[in-house]
């Protein structure tokens, strides 16, 4: 099925460990995003990639890095995990703004716990 | 930073009742989207509204974009248990803005419809 695929679905890390969250989309979208979702705070943008070859910081980039590997794939790396990074992480993709149907397609999320 | 305030945060109603969820901001948006999210899944796009004063209907759901493009509402008629979920509004920046293409999300409204 077409869409956004995230791996892994669940992960437990110890403080200080590193890991990479993987995201791939097969809709030929240009833009890709990483958000985190915390209770009562909605979705907050970590990093985004407007098009292949470009990345930029969002609202909460500290402690994270990203790589836009190609048009399909956009990974999120935690270099030294902290308990404050316990969250649900969502990857999303979109085409350029085309009015009526503009919006994001989200993956099913990665639930990360840092102990 | 553009903020989107959703109200109410929680809504618990009986099957067959009507309800309205509000999404308000002091900022102007070029478009506004509504998403629905079920537990363990990513948000799914319901609708995009683009023109001030626009009204869109999706079966029992009616979406309205304010005339000034600063606010929106979601009205559900005769709610059903299948409508239960987290409803999120998200705004895109005005055309030409530096955050164009990145969405700002409200904190969400958790709707529970009891049989």
Interface residues (C-beta under 8 A of the other chain):
Chain A: X4 X31 X33 X35 X40 X41 X42 X43 X44 X45 X48 X50 X58 X59 X90 X92 X94 X96 X97 X99 X100 X101 X102 X103 X104 X105 X106 X107 X108 X109
Chain B: X1 X4 X9 X30 X31 X33 X35 X40 X41 X42 X43 X44 X45 X48 X50 X88 X90 X92 X100 X101 X102 X103 X105 X106 X107 X108
